[in-house]
Amino acid sequence: MLDVPGLASIERACFGREEADDLLAAELSRGWARVRVAELPGDEVAAFLDGWVVADEFEVHFVATRPERQRRGLAAMLLDFALDEVFAEGARSSMLEVRRDNAAAQGLYRSRGFEVVAERRRYYDDGEDALVMRCSLEGSLLAARRAVYGDR
Ligand SMILES: CC(C)(COP(=O)(O)OP(=O)(O)OC[C@H]1O[C@@H](n2cnc3c(N)ncnc32)[C@H](O)[C@@H]1OP(=O)(O)O)[C@@H](O)C(=O)NCCC(=O)NCCS
């Protein structure tokens, strides 16, 4: 059972959205949404990832780590887990949009092998541009990890 209020509290802490509960509840109510959660001892929900598999591509929609738990590898772990999981199910690429000024998220995605493939001008409601980033799940970084840890 997903702790929707717990996930919404992370989203609110990260994005400051008042409507976080409604937005997230709507997303999580979609049966095809893939949500993966990192819990710390004491049942604290520390980070989560959400995305959809569309054909052979995994679209990452949200990744967020509670501010006081950031820079401990939680988002990287969740992303690696999800990418390995969808690869095992047949996905061969992953893509996402990220705000141009979100250096932390871009750093995370680059660290997992994503590259900028396009820009979407004034994509967000506040007029900020989006960068479209994509990662081949057959690329060298993931392939190298699978060679070490094996396919799941
Ligand atoms: C982006 C975010 C999810 C990263 O979560 P995290 O758990 O702190 O990330 P990790 O500790 O797993 O970091 C993995 C790598 O990402 C990169 N990274 C993470 N935070 C970074 C930052 N602030 N600046 C630059 N690179 C960063 C680094 O390469 C890092 O590896 P390193 O710590 O060995 O250098 C987190 O900053 C966050 O929740 N931000 C607000 C929500 C958000 O903007 N989400 C993305 C859009 S939906």
PDBQT file of the ligand as one rigid body, heavy atoms in Angstrom, charges set to zero:
ROOT
HETATM    1  C1  LIG A 201      17.371  15.672  -7.965  1.00  0.00    +0.000 C 
HETATM    2  C2  LIG A 201      17.208  14.885  -6.681  1.00  0.00    +0.000 C 
HETATM    3  C3  LIG A 201      16.044  13.894  -6.861  1.00  0.00    +0.000 C 
HETATM    4  C4  LIG A 201      18.511  14.093  -6.407  1.00  0.00    +0.000 C 
HETATM    5  O1  LIG A 201      18.249  13.239  -5.280  1.00  0.00    +0.000 OA
HETATM    6  P1  LIG A 201      19.423  12.685  -4.340  1.00  0.00    +0.000 P 
HETATM    7  O2  LIG A 201      18.867  11.510  -3.604  1.00  0.00    +0.000 OA
HETATM    8  O3  LIG A 201      20.003  13.779  -3.554  1.00  0.00    +0.000 OA
HETATM    9  O4  LIG A 201      20.495  12.221  -5.437  1.00  0.00    +0.000 OA
HETATM   10  P2  LIG A 201      21.710  11.208  -5.218  1.00  0.00    +0.000 P 
HETATM   11  O5  LIG A 201      22.288  11.383  -3.849  1.00  0.00    +0.000 OA
HETATM   12  O6  LIG A 201      21.259   9.845  -5.597  1.00  0.00    +0.000 OA
HETATM   13  O7  LIG A 201      22.759  11.768  -6.282  1.00  0.00    +0.000 OA
HETATM   14  C5  LIG A 201      23.226  10.986  -7.371  1.00  0.00    +0.000 C 
HETATM   15  C6  LIG A 201      24.065  11.869  -8.264  1.00  0.00    +0.000 C 
HETATM   16  O8  LIG A 201      23.262  12.896  -8.848  1.00  0.00    +0.000 OA
HETATM   17  C7  LIG A 201      24.045  14.102  -8.966  1.00  0.00    +0.000 C 
HETATM   18  N1  LIG A 201      23.494  15.132  -8.074  1.00  0.00    +0.000 N 
HETATM   19  C8  LIG A 201      22.600  14.966  -7.047  1.00  0.00    +0.000 A 
HETATM   20  N2  LIG A 201      22.333  16.160  -6.466  1.00  0.00    +0.000 NA
HETATM   21  C9  LIG A 201      23.091  17.082  -7.119  1.00  0.00    +0.000 A 
HETATM   22  C10 LIG A 201      23.262  18.485  -6.972  1.00  0.00    +0.000 A 
HETATM   23  N3  LIG A 201      22.622  19.170  -6.016  1.00  0.00    +0.000 N 
HETATM   24  N4  LIG A 201      24.097  19.118  -7.825  1.00  0.00    +0.000 NA
HETATM   25  C11 LIG A 201      24.745  18.437  -8.797  1.00  0.00    +0.000 A 
HETATM   26  N5  LIG A 201      24.644  17.090  -8.972  1.00  0.00    +0.000 NA
HETATM   27  C12 LIG A 201      23.822  16.439  -8.140  1.00  0.00    +0.000 A 
HETATM   28  C13 LIG A 201      25.439  13.717  -8.530  1.00  0.00    +0.000 C 
HETATM   29  O9  LIG A 201      26.133  13.235  -9.658  1.00  0.00    +0.000 OA
HETATM   30  C14 LIG A 201      25.165  12.608  -7.547  1.00  0.00    +0.000 C 
HETATM   31  O10 LIG A 201      26.272  11.757  -7.338  1.00  0.00    +0.000 OA
HETATM   32  P3  LIG A 201      27.360  12.156  -6.191  1.00  0.00    +0.000 P 
HETATM   33  O11 LIG A 201      26.603  12.505  -4.944  1.00  0.00    +0.000 OA
HETATM   34  O12 LIG A 201      28.178  10.909  -6.084  1.00  0.00    +0.000 OA
HETATM   35  O13 LIG A 201      28.098  13.341  -6.740  1.00  0.00    +0.000 OA
HETATM   36  C15 LIG A 201      16.972  15.824  -5.447  1.00  0.00    +0.000 C 
HETATM   37  O14 LIG A 201      17.895  16.878  -5.495  1.00  0.00    +0.000 OA
HETATM   38  C16 LIG A 201      15.570  16.374  -5.369  1.00  0.00    +0.000 C 
HETATM   39  O15 LIG A 201      14.665  15.722  -4.805  1.00  0.00    +0.000 OA
HETATM   40  N6  LIG A 201      15.371  17.574  -5.940  1.00  0.00    +0.000 N 
HETATM   41  C17 LIG A 201      14.045  18.220  -5.907  1.00  0.00    +0.000 C 
HETATM   42  C18 LIG A 201      13.060  17.462  -6.781  1.00  0.00    +0.000 C 
HETATM   43  C19 LIG A 201      13.446  17.512  -8.248  1.00  0.00    +0.000 C 
HETATM   44  O16 LIG A 201      13.859  18.545  -8.753  1.00  0.00    +0.000 OA
HETATM   45  N7  LIG A 201      13.278  16.351  -8.954  1.00  0.00    +0.000 N 
HETATM   46  C20 LIG A 201      13.600  16.248 -10.367  1.00  0.00    +0.000 C 
HETATM   47  C21 LIG A 201      12.522  16.692 -11.253  1.00  0.00    +0.000 C 
HETATM   48  S1  LIG A 201      11.034  15.673 -11.118  1.00  0.00    +0.000 SA
ENDROOT
TORSDOF 0
